[in-house]
Amino acid sequence: MPDFVTIEKGLGPEGRIAVARFDRGDGINALSPEAMRQLTTAARSFEDDGDTSVVVLAGNAKAFSAGFDLKDPEGRSRRTMDIGSLRRHLKLGPRLTRAWQEMEQVTIGAIEGFCIGGGVALAVALDFRVMARNAHLRVPEIGLGMNMSWQSVPRMLHLMGPARTKQAVILADERISAEQAHDWGLVEEVAEPGGAFAAAMLLAEKVARQPPISVAMTKLTVNRIAHALDDLASHMDVDQFALASQTDDHREAVEAFLGKRKARFRGR
């Protein structure tokens, strides 16, 4: 099994910065189930790491992530799973985003190229996001006959409020530019093209110079207050996704996507 995630530690002030790179080597960086497992394992590998204060998560030069891999054989096998197996398999996504959100270290995403669907879900689970000026975000789940899950809606609400969250999620075909994302509060910093990682590292250095214990405690306090009701608000994410995946509209959307044609939805 190829390694999709590499980790380098001991960087920056006092060696307190780590870099996690997600790169499938294809310029697309889609989230196959195996890629999701590896990214989850990467986040959990920092659980007992008292030497690292901040983790920068980067994709490759062309993409942060294209989102869930609709062409992956394991992912496509969901179509034939019974409801119990499907519910268990659908927990991969929320497990991934929760692992990154709950890290004690401060996390910073460096976004180049595009960040789509599950890639956005992963990005909003981080503490900060730095985005290249020529990059874009898109949330196509509704356009594919699904719901935006992985507990992403509450996280997006915290960042940019209800109207912008509806705009980002419901208008599935619309790209969100770096400038828009910054204006909406979805990303904290815009960098020059090709400069997202360097800008993320500069931010990481500022964090790394702060007292590590105070930083970790502050992050925990802010997260616990901000996300106190998230589990309650999104506990049906998996079941909504499972239900939506059984609809004719979802099947039509996936067939249209793979066939590169416009989908026709009928509300059933």
Secondary structure as GFF3:
##gff-version 3
##sequence-region A 1 268
A	DSSP	beta_strand	5	11	.	.	.	ID=ss1
A	DSSP	three_ten_helix	13	15	.	.	.	ID=ss2
A	DSSP	beta_strand	17	22	.	.	.	ID=ss3
A	DSSP	beta_strand	30	31	.	.	.	ID=ss4
A	DSSP	alpha_helix	33	44	.	.	.	ID=ss5
A	DSSP	beta_strand	54	58	.	.	.	ID=ss6
A	DSSP	beta_strand	63	65	.	.	.	ID=ss7
A	DSSP	beta_strand	67	68	.	.	.	ID=ss8
A	DSSP	alpha_helix	73	76	.	.	.	ID=ss9
A	DSSP	three_ten_helix	77	80	.	.	.	ID=ss10
A	DSSP	alpha_helix	83	89	.	.	.	ID=ss11
A	DSSP	alpha_helix	92	101	.	.	.	ID=ss12
A	DSSP	beta_strand	106	111	.	.	.	ID=ss13
A	DSSP	beta_strand	114	116	.	.	.	ID=ss14
A	DSSP	alpha_helix	118	123	.	.	.	ID=ss15
A	DSSP	beta_strand	128	132	.	.	.	ID=ss16
A	DSSP	beta_strand	136	138	.	.	.	ID=ss17
A	DSSP	three_ten_helix	142	144	.	.	.	ID=ss18
A	DSSP	alpha_helix	152	170	.	.	.	ID=ss19
A	DSSP	beta_strand	176	177	.	.	.	ID=ss20
A	DSSP	alpha_helix	178	184	.	.	.	ID=ss21
A	DSSP	beta_strand	189	191	.	.	.	ID=ss22
A	DSSP	alpha_helix	196	208	.	.	.	ID=ss23
A	DSSP	alpha_helix	212	226	.	.	.	ID=ss24
A	DSSP	alpha_helix	230	233	.	.	.	ID=ss25
A	DSSP	alpha_helix	237	244	.	.	.	ID=ss26
A	DSSP	alpha_helix	248	259	.	.	.	ID=ss27
###
